[in-house]
């Protein structure tokens, strides 16, 4: 009986050893993505596509954009995110077009090492013109976020979040994105010139989905944002 038991254990050990010997090795982890080795500067250009012809529903008199404000940063910081409640800085920017205290929030991120620089511009009233600013990125801060108020409005803004300007170990030469309108979640107004109706607690930031920005069932962007690398 002992002999049979020993033989049984021997067979199990041999089979297990054979299975282990022939088992495939787990795949090696992919190498980290290549990053540029030097900083770069970009021109940031915001052009309005928000007109009475493109967005006819209740298009307001005095339509304009507040000045842009943005930052270059890493993955630990971003000015806004869909599904995330607005910071006090984003809320005020979206409701009043003011850069403070968003500029203070960005400077705090710079002090913490999460952001590299703040950039901003004046507002835009003539849609034939563009808003222009300059931003610097580096290997540790390859992302850029920028916002500006869609005005007049209760708390609507446009912009882009965490745009990566690094690609394949180099800085992209040029990148253009279309930007929709967003609702920051700070005010419950439903029309361009609605009276203040503060939201408490704040709602999550979302893409503006009302008739002002959705035409024929399709979201109509309100701006193009272009990043052009300086030589």
SEKEDO-467232 format. One record per residue: x, y, z of N, C-alpha, C in turn; residue in one letter; chain. Coordinates in Angstrom, 3 decimals, m for minus. Layout:
<<X, Y, Z>, <X, Y, Z>, <X, Y, Z>, A, A>
...
//
This chain:
<<0.833, m1.207, 0.000>, <0.000, 0.000, 0.000>, <0.862, 1.249, 0.000>, X, A>
<<1.927, 1.210, 0.865>, <2.833, 2.354, 0.887>, <3.531, 2.527, m0.454>, X, A>
<<3.863, 1.390, m1.074>, <4.547, 1.469, m2.367>, <3.660, 2.109, m3.422>, X, A>
<<2.365, 1.707, m3.422>, <1.441, 2.309, m4.386>, <1.282, 3.801, m4.144>, X, A>
<<1.217, 4.194, m2.877>, <1.066, 5.621, m2.552>, <2.297, 6.392, m2.997>, X, A>
<<3.479, 5.847, m2.754>, <4.717, 6.523, m3.172>, <4.779, 6.660, m4.681>, X, A>
<<4.352, 5.601, m5.389>, <4.344, 5.662, m6.854>, <3.378, 6.726, m7.350>, X, A>
<<2.219, 6.813, m6.698>, <1.228, 7.829, m7.079>, <1.775, 9.246, m6.907>, X, A>
<<2.419, 9.509, m5.790>, <3.008, 10.829, m5.544>, <4.113, 11.126, m6.529>, X, A>
<<4.880, 10.083, m6.898>, <5.971, 10.274, m7.858>, <5.428, 10.697, m9.220>, X, A>
<<4.334, 10.027, m9.645>, <3.731, 10.356, m10.944>, <3.208, 11.789, m10.951>, X, A>
<<2.549, 12.208, m9.833>, <2.041, 13.584, m9.744>, <3.174, 14.588, m9.841>, X, A>
<<4.283, 14.315, m9.163>, <5.427, 15.220, m9.178>, <6.012, 15.341, m10.573>, X, A>
<<6.121, 14.185, m11.282>, <6.685, 14.206, m12.637>, <5.803, 15.006, m13.580>, X, A>
<<4.462, 14.751, m13.480>, <3.527, 15.480, m14.360>, <3.559, 16.974, m14.069>, X, A>
<<3.576, 17.321, m12.765>, <3.610, 18.739, m12.404>, <4.882, 19.394, m12.906>, X, A>
<<5.987, 18.676, m12.770>, <7.256, 19.225, m13.250>, <7.244, 19.423, m14.748>, X, A>
<<6.658, 18.470, m15.457>, <6.598, 18.585, m16.908>, <5.730, 19.752, m17.325>, X, A>
<<4.581, 19.912, m16.626>, <3.686, 21.036, m16.957>, <4.364, 22.362, m16.683>, X, A>
<<5.050, 22.436, m15.542>, <5.735, 23.679, m15.215>, <6.827, 24.008, m16.198>, X, A>
<<7.536, 22.957, m16.653>, <8.650, 23.175, m17.572>, <8.174, 23.717, m18.905>, X, A>
<<6.989, 23.196, m19.337>, <6.517, 23.614, m20.649>, <5.611, 24.829, m20.622>, X, A>
<<5.281, 25.376, m19.445>, <4.361, 26.512, m19.351>, <4.996, 27.766, m19.937>, X, A>
<<4.225, 28.541, m20.713>, <4.800, 29.767, m21.302>, <5.088, 30.811, m20.234>, X, A>
<<6.134, 31.579, m20.470>, <6.482, 32.647, m19.544>, <5.522, 33.819, m19.735>, X, A>
<<5.203, 34.527, m18.660>, <4.324, 35.697, m18.819>, <4.998, 36.744, m19.691>, X, A>
<<4.209, 37.483, m20.484>, <4.820, 38.503, m21.364>, <5.504, 39.597, m20.553>, X, A>
<<6.582, 40.095, m21.111>, <7.313, 41.175, m20.441>, <6.482, 42.449, m20.468>, X, A>
<<6.629, 43.255, m19.444>, <5.904, 44.532, m19.392>, <6.374, 45.429, m20.528>, X, A>
<<5.443, 46.141, m21.172>, <5.855, 47.028, m22.272>, <6.733, 48.146, m21.749>, X, A>
<<7.673, 48.605, m22.570>, <8.535, 49.703, m22.126>, <7.724, 50.977, m21.943>, X, A>
<<8.140, 51.851, m21.046>, <7.415, 53.115, m20.867>, <7.472, 53.944, m22.135>, X, A>
<<6.434, 54.738, m22.399>, <6.439, 55.552, m23.621>, <7.592, 56.545, m23.620>, X, A>
<<8.151, 56.748, m24.802>, <9.259, 57.701, m24.927>, <8.751, 59.117, m24.713>, X, A>
<<9.570, 59.939, m24.087>, <9.200, 61.336, m23.846>, <10.293, 62.233, m24.400>, X, A>
<<9.945, 63.457, m24.781>, <10.975, 64.383, m25.241>, <12.004, 64.647, m24.139>, X, A>
<<13.181, 65.052, m24.541>, <14.250, 65.295, m23.568>, <14.446, 66.769, m23.250>, X, A>
<<13.780, 67.651, m23.966>, <13.954, 69.092, m23.761>, <12.594, 69.768, m23.728>, X, A>
<<12.498, 70.961, m23.149>, <11.222, 71.687, m23.141>, <10.877, 72.240, m24.520>, X, A>
<<9.657, 72.744, m24.645>, <9.210, 73.362, m25.895>, <8.212, 74.450, m25.576>, X, A>
<<8.030, 75.366, m26.511>, <7.037, 76.428, m26.369>, <5.994, 76.304, m27.470>, X, A>
<<4.753, 76.611, m27.104>, <3.644, 76.556, m28.055>, <2.866, 77.864, m28.042>, X, A>
<<2.378, 78.232, m29.214>, <1.377, 79.291, m29.325>, <0.008, 78.632, m29.200>, X, A>
<<m0.830, 79.184, m28.324>, <m2.189, 78.675, m28.129>, <m3.147, 79.649, m28.807>, X, A>
<<m3.966, 79.143, m29.715>, <m4.878, 79.986, m30.489>, <m6.310, 79.482, m30.306>, X, A>
<<m7.182, 80.343, m29.777>, <m8.597, 79.989, m29.629>, <m9.412, 80.824, m30.600>, X, A>
<<m10.168, 80.132, m31.441>, <m11.002, 80.763, m32.451>, <m12.456, 80.371, m32.216>, X, A>
<<m13.362, 81.339, m32.194>, <m14.775, 81.049, m31.970>, <m15.421, 80.430, m33.202>, X, A>
<<m16.270, 79.423, m32.960>, <m17.171, 78.897, m33.993>, <m18.622, 79.026, m33.511>, X, A>
<<m18.822, 79.874, m32.525>, <m20.123, 80.082, m31.876>, <m20.769, 81.335, m32.456>, X, A>
<<m21.674, 81.172, m33.394>, <m22.325, 82.299, m34.045>, <m23.832, 82.070, m34.086>, X, A>
<<m24.553, 83.104, m34.471>, <m26.011, 82.975, m34.579>, <m26.387, 81.977, m35.658>, X, A>
<<m25.562, 81.877, m36.705>, <m25.863, 80.936, m37.789>, <m25.660, 79.487, m37.340>, X, A>
<<m24.641, 79.240, m36.531>, <m24.351, 77.868, m36.110>, <m25.131, 77.437, m34.876>, X, A>
<<m25.474, 78.423, m34.013>, <m26.162, 78.143, m32.750>, <m27.359, 79.091, m32.618>, X, A>
<<m28.394, 78.882, m33.427>, <m29.470, 79.883, m33.523>, <m30.374, 79.997, m32.298>, X, A>
<<m30.488, 78.956, m31.473>, <m31.475, 78.986, m30.388>, <m31.079, 80.006, m29.321>, X, A>
<<m31.887, 81.073, m29.199>, <m31.696, 82.127, m28.195>, <m30.288, 82.739, m28.222>, X, A>
<<m29.672, 82.776, m29.397>, <m28.314, 83.345, m29.457>, <m28.327, 84.753, m28.856>, X, A>
<<m27.432, 85.031, m27.895>, <m27.558, 86.275, m27.118>, <m26.930, 87.487, m27.786>, X, A>
<<m27.467, 88.651, m27.466>, <m26.786, 89.885, m27.850>, <m25.554, 90.022, m26.955>, X, A>
<<m24.509, 90.617, m27.481>, <m23.290, 90.797, m26.699>, <m22.486, 89.527, m26.507>, X, A>
<<m22.658, 88.553, m27.392>, <m21.929, 87.290, m27.262>, <m20.424, 87.525, m27.318>, X, A>
<<m19.681, 86.903, m26.402>, <m18.221, 87.040, m26.387>, <m17.618, 85.915, m25.556>, X, A>
<<m16.299, 85.794, m25.617>, <m15.542, 84.879, m24.771>, <m14.763, 85.697, m23.750>, X, A>
<<m14.692, 85.204, m22.528>, <m13.757, 85.813, m21.578>, <m12.344, 85.447, m22.004>, X, A>
<<m11.354, 86.085, m21.411>, <m9.979, 85.726, m21.697>, <m9.693, 84.284, m21.307>, X, A>
<<m8.817, 83.645, m22.065>, <m8.440, 82.276, m21.726>, <m7.505, 82.270, m20.523>, X, A>
<<m7.534, 81.182, m19.780>, <m6.573, 80.935, m18.716>, <m6.272, 79.444, m18.716>, X, A>
<<m5.000, 79.102, m18.591>, <m4.634, 77.699, m18.664>, <m3.309, 77.418, m17.991>, X, A>
<<m2.888, 76.175, m18.090>, <m1.648, 75.743, m17.450>, <m1.083, 74.552, m18.196>, X, A>
<<0.245, 74.426, m18.155>, <0.899, 73.175, m18.538>, <1.131, 72.405, m17.247>, X, A>
<<0.983, 71.071, m17.301>, <0.962, 70.315, m16.050>, <1.226, 68.837, m16.297>, X, A>
<<1.241, 68.055, m15.212>, <1.347, 66.605, m15.316>, <m0.007, 65.966, m15.027>, X, A>
<<m0.029, 64.641, m14.900>, <m1.298, 63.938, m14.737>, <m1.935, 64.136, m13.369>, X, A>
<<m1.231, 64.767, m12.439>, <m1.788, 64.983, m11.105>, <m2.617, 66.264, m11.000>, X, A>
<<m2.722, 67.010, m12.107>, <m3.490, 68.253, m12.065>, <m4.235, 68.437, m13.378>, X, A>
<<m5.397, 69.028, m13.306>, <m6.127, 69.483, m14.482>, <m7.139, 70.519, m14.029>, X, A>
<<m7.417, 71.486, m14.872>, <m8.332, 72.561, m14.493>, <m9.768, 72.062, m14.349>, X, A>
<<m10.182, 71.135, m15.219>, <m11.537, 70.614, m15.118>, <m11.578, 69.177, m15.608>, X, A>
<<m12.664, 68.516, m15.277>, <m12.894, 67.165, m15.764>, <m14.380, 66.876, m15.763>, X, A>
<<m14.893, 66.307, m16.835>, <m16.303, 65.915, m16.886>, <m16.551, 64.874, m15.797>, X, A>
<<m17.619, 65.069, m15.030>, <m17.923, 64.167, m13.933>, <m17.309, 64.584, m12.612>, X, A>
<<m16.551, 65.682, m12.627>, <m15.900, 66.171, m11.410>, <m16.492, 67.531, m11.035>, X, A>
<<m16.721, 67.773, m9.759>, <m17.270, 69.055, m9.337>, <m16.268, 70.180, m9.593>, X, A>
<<m16.755, 71.381, m9.901>, <m15.835, 72.477, m10.204>, <m15.121, 72.974, m8.957>, X, A>
<<m13.900, 73.415, m9.140>, <m13.210, 74.133, m8.072>, <m13.808, 75.535, m7.976>, X, A>
<<m13.566, 76.261, m6.887>, <m14.044, 77.647, m6.815>, <m13.521, 78.493, m7.978>, X, A>
<<m12.295, 78.209, m8.421>, <m11.732, 78.971, m9.525>, <m12.448, 78.720, m10.835>, X, A>
<<m12.728, 77.463, m11.144>, <m13.451, 77.152, m12.369>, <m14.870, 77.701, m12.306>, X, A>
<<m15.510, 77.591, m11.148>, <m16.876, 78.112, m11.013>, <m16.921, 79.607, m11.304>, X, A>
<<m16.007, 80.370, m10.741>, <m16.051, 81.821, m10.964>, <m15.707, 82.163, m12.407>, X, A>
<<m14.753, 81.427, m12.981>, <m14.414, 81.652, m14.390>, <m15.642, 81.418, m15.263>, X, A>
<<m16.376, 80.340, m15.010>, <m17.522, 79.990, m15.843>, <m18.718, 80.910, m15.633>, X, A>
<<m18.830, 81.519, m14.444>, <m19.972, 82.378, m14.142>, <m19.700, 83.856, m14.405>, X, A>
<<m18.456, 84.285, m14.191>, <m18.145, 85.714, m14.292>, <m17.013, 86.029, m15.260>, X, A>
<<m16.329, 85.024, m15.741>, <m15.204, 85.254, m16.639>, <m13.949, 85.723, m15.925>, X, A>
<<m13.951, 85.703, m14.597>, <m12.799, 86.191, m13.820>, <m11.724, 85.096, m13.710>, X, A>
<<m10.464, 85.511, m13.790>, <m9.361, 84.547, m13.704>, <m8.975, 84.211, m12.267>, X, A>
<<m9.445, 85.010, m11.329>, <m9.170, 84.744, m9.921>, <m10.428, 84.136, m9.280>, X, A>
<<m10.331, 83.061, m8.481>, <m9.119, 82.476, m7.906>, <m8.530, 81.296, m8.682>, X, A>
<<m8.940, 81.097, m9.957>, <m8.361, 79.995, m10.717>, <m6.856, 80.171, m10.873>, X, A>
<<m6.417, 81.432, m11.052>, <m4.974, 81.661, m11.169>, <m4.243, 81.268, m9.886>, X, A>
<<m4.879, 81.498, m8.743>, <m4.275, 81.100, m7.465>, <m4.190, 79.579, m7.356>, X, A>
<<m5.220, 78.875, m7.827>, <m5.209, 77.409, m7.810>, <m4.089, 76.868, m8.693>, X, A>
<<m3.887, 77.488, m9.854>, <m2.814, 77.037, m10.750>, <m1.448, 77.291, m10.122>, X, A>
<<m1.285, 78.450, m9.495>, <0.007, 78.744, m8.849>, <0.284, 77.764, m7.704>, X, A>
<<m0.767, 77.339, m7.004>, <m0.583, 76.338, m5.949>, <m0.110, 75.020, m6.554>, X, A>
<<m0.654, 74.650, m7.718>, <m0.219, 73.428, m8.394>, <1.228, 73.552, m8.855>, X, A>
<<1.626, 74.759, m9.264>, <3.033, 74.997, m9.642>, <3.934, 74.801, m8.427>, X, A>
<<3.540, 75.352, m7.291>, <4.336, 75.210, m6.064>, <4.467, 73.740, m5.653>, X, A>
<<3.450, 72.936, m5.947>, <3.477, 71.519, m5.595>, <4.225, 70.673, m6.621>, X, A>
<<4.642, 71.295, m7.731>, <5.347, 70.564, m8.777>, <4.442, 69.882, m9.782>, X, A>
<<3.119, 70.076, m9.649>, <2.186, 69.419, m10.557>, <1.960, 70.227, m11.840>, X, A>
<<2.230, 71.516, m11.815>, <2.079, 72.376, m12.991>, <3.384, 73.112, m13.246>, X, A>
<<3.584, 73.492, m14.493>, <4.819, 74.183, m14.881>, <4.625, 75.680, m14.982>, X, A>
<<3.565, 76.112, m15.698>, <3.344, 77.549, m15.856>, <1.880, 77.854, m16.096>, X, A>
<<1.507, 79.070, m15.771>, <0.184, 79.623, m16.018>, <0.261, 80.508, m17.253>, X, A>
<<m0.771, 80.498, m18.086>, <m0.829, 81.433, m19.216>, <m2.252, 81.960, m19.332>, X, A>
<<m2.397, 83.151, m19.901>, <m3.717, 83.770, m20.023>, <m3.705, 84.824, m21.116>, X, A>
<<m4.906, 85.283, m21.466>, <m5.041, 86.316, m22.489>, <m6.238, 87.183, m22.165>, X, A>
<<m6.410, 88.240, m22.951>, <m7.604, 89.058, m22.849>, <m8.772, 88.376, m23.540>, X, A>
<<m9.964, 88.967, m23.434>, <m11.176, 88.382, m23.976>, <m11.304, 88.544, m25.479>, X, A>
<<m12.410, 88.035, m26.017>, <m12.636, 88.038, m27.462>, <m14.084, 88.421, m27.747>, X, A>
<<m14.269, 89.528, m28.496>, <m15.609, 89.984, m28.874>, <m15.826, 89.954, m30.381>, X, A>
<<m14.756, 90.145, m31.135>, <m14.844, 90.127, m32.594>, <m14.479, 88.731, m33.083>, X, A>
<<m15.475, 87.998, m33.602>, <m15.223, 86.610, m33.989>, <m14.277, 86.471, m35.174>, X, A>
<<m13.940, 87.558, m35.845>, <m12.933, 87.466, m36.910>, <m11.531, 87.353, m36.337>, X, A>
<<m11.385, 87.703, m35.072>, <m10.082, 87.633, m34.411>, <m9.945, 86.322, m33.633>, X, A>
<<m8.806, 86.160, m32.985>, <m8.551, 84.979, m32.160>, <m7.901, 85.417, m30.858>, X, A>
<<m8.023, 84.599, m29.827>, <m7.241, 84.792, m28.606>, <m5.932, 84.028, m28.755>, X, A>
<<m4.839, 84.642, m28.311>, <m3.520, 84.030, m28.494>, <m2.727, 84.146, m27.201>, X, A>
<<m2.029, 83.081, m26.844>, <m1.152, 83.073, m25.673>, <m0.005, 82.105, m25.953>, X, A>
<<0.967, 82.082, m25.060>, <2.118, 81.179, m25.183>, <2.221, 80.309, m23.937>, X, A>
<<2.512, 79.023, m24.138>, <2.688, 78.106, m23.025>, <3.971, 77.304, m23.224>, X, A>
<<4.640, 77.007, m22.132>, <5.855, 76.180, m22.162>, <5.543, 74.826, m21.548>, X, A>
<<6.022, 73.771, m22.169>, <5.889, 72.411, m21.643>, <7.285, 71.823, m21.476>, X, A>
<<7.389, 70.784, m20.650>, <8.659, 70.075, m20.525>, <8.364, 68.593, m20.312>, X, A>
<<9.399, 67.741, m20.286>, <9.149, 66.298, m20.177>, <8.330, 65.903, m18.952>, X, A>
<<8.446, 66.651, m17.869>, <7.695, 66.331, m16.655>, <6.290, 66.922, m16.661>, X, A>
<<6.018, 67.857, m17.569>, <4.711, 68.528, m17.627>, <4.294, 68.674, m19.091>, X, A>
<<3.934, 67.547, m19.749>, <3.630, 67.588, m21.185>, <2.171, 67.885, m21.514>, X, A>
<<1.327, 68.058, m20.493>, <m0.108, 68.241, m20.706>, <m0.497, 69.712, m20.600>, X, A>
<<m1.536, 70.093, m21.316>, <m2.025, 71.476, m21.267>, <m3.545, 71.470, m21.117>, X, A>
<<m4.046, 72.305, m20.201>, <m5.479, 72.543, m20.056>, <m5.731, 74.042, m20.186>, X, A>
<<m6.843, 74.411, m20.810>, <m7.171, 75.826, m20.980>, <m8.682, 75.984, m21.023>, X, A>
<<m9.197, 77.082, m20.455>, <m10.635, 77.338, m20.404>, <m10.915, 78.815, m20.635>, X, A>
<<m12.137, 79.103, m21.077>, <m12.643, 80.479, m21.108>, <m14.158, 80.439, m21.036>, X, A>
<<m14.735, 81.492, m20.477>, <m16.187, 81.553, m20.316>, <m16.874, 81.805, m21.653>, X, A>
<<m17.996, 81.123, m21.877>, <m18.923, 81.438, m22.955>, <m19.901, 82.451, m22.363>, X, A>
<<m19.870, 83.689, m22.870>, <m20.608, 84.767, m22.201>, <m21.508, 85.525, m23.176>, X, A>
<<m22.677, 85.950, m22.678>, <m23.218, 85.739, m21.333>, <m23.734, 84.317, m21.169>, X, A>
<<m23.686, 83.826, m19.937>, <m24.241, 82.513, m19.625>, <m24.271, 82.338, m18.113>, X, A>
<<m25.052, 81.367, m17.614>, <m25.083, 81.148, m16.166>, <m23.775, 80.570, m15.637>, X, A>
<<m23.241, 79.536, m16.312>, <m21.972, 78.939, m15.878>, <m21.397, 78.055, m16.991>, X, A>
<<m21.464, 78.554, m18.216>, <m21.002, 77.764, m19.359>, <m19.618, 78.233, m19.780>, X, A>
<<m18.820, 77.286, m20.160>, <m17.452, 77.615, m20.589>, <m17.033, 76.642, m21.679>, X, A>
<<m15.908, 76.918, m22.289>, <m15.333, 75.990, m23.251>, <m13.856, 75.814, m22.936>, X, A>
<<m13.251, 74.836, m23.554>, <m11.838, 74.585, m23.302>, <m11.491, 73.133, m23.562>, X, A>
<<m10.258, 72.786, m23.223>, <m9.783, 71.408, m23.345>, <m8.996, 71.067, m22.085>, X, A>
<<m8.986, 69.780, m21.742>, <m8.311, 69.339, m20.526>, <m7.269, 68.273, m20.848>, X, A>
<<m6.076, 68.445, m20.280>, <m5.014, 67.444, m20.330>, <m4.672, 67.010, m21.753>, X, A>
<<m4.451, 67.984, m22.631>, <m4.009, 67.690, m23.993>, <m2.520, 67.341, m23.945>, X, A>
<<m2.163, 66.152, m24.408>, <m0.770, 65.700, m24.389>, <m0.078, 66.164, m25.670>, X, A>
<<0.929, 67.010, m25.528>, <1.630, 67.538, m26.695>, <2.879, 66.727, m27.032>, X, A>
<<3.134, 65.655, m26.289>, <4.246, 64.754, m26.582>, <3.729, 63.547, m27.342>, X, A>
<<4.485, 63.101, m28.347>, <4.064, 61.943, m29.129>, <5.299, 61.239, m29.691>, X, A>
<<5.497, 59.990, m29.272>, <6.603, 59.208, m29.817>, <7.977, 59.770, m29.512>, X, A>
<<8.119, 60.397, m28.363>, <9.425, 60.917, m27.985>, <9.736, 62.302, m28.509>, X, A>
<<8.788, 62.938, m29.198>, <8.983, 64.297, m29.706>, <7.754, 65.135, m29.374>, X, A>
<<7.904, 66.446, m29.538>, <6.769, 67.350, m29.363>, <6.038, 67.485, m30.693>, X, A>
<<4.706, 67.397, m30.649>, <3.944, 67.530, m31.892>, <4.144, 68.919, m32.468>, X, A>
<<4.120, 69.019, m33.789>, <4.321, 70.313, m34.437>, <3.070, 71.181, m34.337>, X, A>
<<1.907, 70.521, m34.421>, <0.650, 71.279, m34.425>, <m0.493, 70.343, m34.033>, X, A>
<<m1.413, 70.836, m33.239>, <m2.588, 70.045, m32.880>, <m3.787, 70.970, m32.751>, X, A>
<<m4.863, 70.634, m33.452>, <m6.099, 71.418, m33.396>, <m7.230, 70.536, m32.878>, X, A>
<<m7.985, 71.062, m31.911>, <m9.115, 70.334, m31.346>, <m10.357, 71.205, m31.422>, X, A>
<<m11.512, 70.570, m31.614>, <m12.776, 71.285, m31.523>, <m13.251, 71.206, m30.079>, X, A>
<<m13.802, 72.287, m29.578>, <m14.179, 72.367, m28.169>, <m15.671, 72.654, m28.035>, X, A>
<<m16.411, 71.800, m27.330>, <m17.827, 72.062, m27.075>, <m17.991, 73.009, m25.898>, X, A>
<<m19.219, 73.362, m25.607>, <m19.520, 74.120, m24.387>, <m19.725, 73.138, m23.242>, X, A>
<<m19.309, 73.550, m22.042>, <m19.493, 72.750, m20.832>, <m20.301, 73.546, m19.813>, X, A>
<<m20.976, 72.822, m18.944>, <m21.679, 73.388, m17.799>, <m20.833, 73.053, m16.576>, X, A>
<<m20.343, 74.076, m15.884>, <m19.415, 73.809, m14.785>, <m20.072, 73.114, m13.602>, X, A>
<<m21.407, 73.258, m13.455>, <m22.100, 72.668, m12.322>, <m22.266, 73.617, m11.148>, X, A>
<<m21.983, 74.909, m11.372>, <m22.064, 75.875, m10.281>, <m23.326, 76.696, m10.225>, X, A>
<<m24.129, 76.669, m11.310>, <m25.332, 77.503, m11.373>, <m26.418, 76.721, m12.104>, X, A>
<<m27.662, 76.870, m11.668>, <m28.768, 76.113, m12.261>, <m29.483, 76.848, m13.397>, X, A>
<<m28.962, 77.987, m13.835>, <m29.589, 78.720, m14.926>, <m29.635, 77.907, m16.201>, X, A>
<<m30.694, 78.125, m17.000>, <m30.903, 77.336, m18.216>, <m30.833, 78.155, m19.498>, X, A>
<<m30.708, 79.481, m19.376>, <m30.636, 80.334, m20.556>, <m29.413, 81.234, m20.449>, X, A>
<<m29.032, 81.841, m21.580>, <m27.821, 82.665, m21.601>, <m27.843, 83.761, m20.542>, X, A>
<<m28.981, 84.418, m20.402>, <m29.054, 85.566, m19.497>, <m29.915, 85.293, m18.273>, X, A>
<<m29.937, 84.047, m17.844>, <m30.711, 83.678, m16.658>, <m30.149, 84.377, m15.423>, X, A>
<<m31.004, 84.777, m14.479>, <m30.497, 85.359, m13.228>, <m29.706, 84.316, m12.450>, X, A>
<<m28.828, 84.791, m11.562>, <m28.009, 83.878, m10.765>, <m28.891, 82.909, m9.988>, X, A>
<<m28.538, 81.647, m10.043>, <m29.248, 80.599, m9.315>, <m28.211, 79.607, m8.822>, X, A>
<<m27.525, 79.990, m7.764>, <m26.386, 79.221, m7.266>, <m26.781, 77.785, m6.922>, X, A>
<<m25.935, 76.847, m7.313>, <m26.167, 75.431, m7.049>, <m25.389, 74.989, m5.819>, X, A>
<<m26.067, 74.455, m4.833>, <m25.419, 73.911, m3.638>, <m26.132, 72.643, m3.209>, X, A>
<<m25.442, 71.511, m3.094>, <m24.021, 71.360, m3.412>, <m23.766, 71.454, m4.912>, X, A>
<<m22.534, 71.703, m5.279>, <m22.193, 71.835, m6.685>, <m22.424, 70.519, m7.423>, X, A>
<<m22.853, 70.630, m8.658>, <m23.021, 69.445, m9.498>, <m21.713, 69.138, m10.230>, X, A>
<<m21.661, 67.969, m10.802>, <m20.476, 67.611, m11.582>, <m20.471, 68.373, m12.906>, X, A>
<<m19.291, 68.746, m13.358>, <m19.142, 69.387, m14.660>, <m19.590, 68.416, m15.750>, X, A>
<<m20.329, 68.946, m16.730>, <m20.841, 68.100, m17.811>, <m20.787, 68.870, m19.122>, X, A>
<<m20.909, 68.139, m20.201>, <m21.022, 68.807, m21.494>, <m22.396, 69.462, m21.578>, X, A>
<<m22.456, 70.712, m22.003>, <m23.746, 71.407, m22.127>, <m24.585, 70.696, m23.182>, X, A>
<<m25.767, 70.236, m22.781>, <m26.558, 69.369, m23.659>, <m27.904, 69.976, m24.045>, X, A>
<<m28.108, 71.284, m23.774>, <m29.368, 71.916, m24.127>, <m29.420, 72.328, m25.587>, X, A>
<<m30.568, 72.901, m25.981>, <m30.772, 73.295, m27.380>, <m29.831, 74.401, m27.822>, X, A>
<<m29.230, 75.102, m26.876>, <m28.289, 76.160, m27.242>, <m27.059, 75.602, m27.955>, X, A>
<<m26.688, 74.363, m27.627>, <m25.444, 73.805, m28.162>, <m25.614, 72.466, m28.865>, X, A>
<<m26.847, 71.978, m28.917>, <m27.136, 70.753, m29.656>, <m28.142, 71.111, m30.749>, X, A>
<<m27.727, 70.962, m31.990>, <m28.560, 71.366, m33.127>, <m28.813, 70.133, m33.997>, X, A>
<<m30.084, 69.822, m34.219>, <m30.418, 68.652, m35.021>, <m29.888, 67.358, m34.429>, X, A>
<<m29.831, 67.309, m33.094>, <m29.350, 66.103, m32.425>, <m27.846, 65.971, m32.363>, X, A>
<<m27.133, 66.981, m32.833>, <m25.676, 66.917, m32.852>, <m25.076, 68.055, m32.034>, X, A>
<<m24.052, 67.734, m31.263>, <m23.341, 68.752, m30.493>, <m22.580, 69.652, m31.448>, X, A>
<<m22.796, 70.956, m31.306>, <m22.100, 71.920, m32.168>, <m20.983, 72.585, m31.354>, X, A>
<<m19.725, 72.357, m31.715>, <m18.623, 72.983, m30.975>, <m18.721, 74.499, m31.019>, X, A>
<<m18.161, 75.145, m30.010>, <m18.184, 76.606, m29.961>, <m16.817, 77.222, m30.245>, X, A>
<<m15.783, 76.392, m30.357>, <m14.443, 76.945, m30.592>, <m13.522, 75.882, m31.160>, X, A>
<<m12.448, 76.353, m31.790>, <m11.316, 75.487, m32.109>, <m10.133, 75.993, m31.294>, X, A>
<<m9.355, 75.056, m30.793>, <m8.168, 75.396, m29.992>, <m6.966, 74.739, m30.649>, X, A>
<<m6.002, 75.547, m31.042>, <m4.841, 75.067, m31.790>, <m3.559, 75.336, m31.023>, X, A>
<<m2.701, 74.335, m30.975>, <m1.378, 74.448, m30.366>, <m0.342, 74.350, m31.481>, X, A>
<<0.486, 75.370, m31.620>, <1.511, 75.402, m32.668>, <2.874, 75.523, m32.013>, X, A>
<<3.737, 74.530, m32.248>, <5.064, 74.552, m31.640>, <5.924, 75.639, m32.261>, X, A>
<<6.600, 76.402, m31.417>, <7.504, 77.434, m31.889>, <8.838, 76.796, m32.277>, X, A>
<<9.424, 77.266, m33.359>, <10.697, 76.678, m33.812>, <11.852, 77.166, m32.942>, X, A>
//
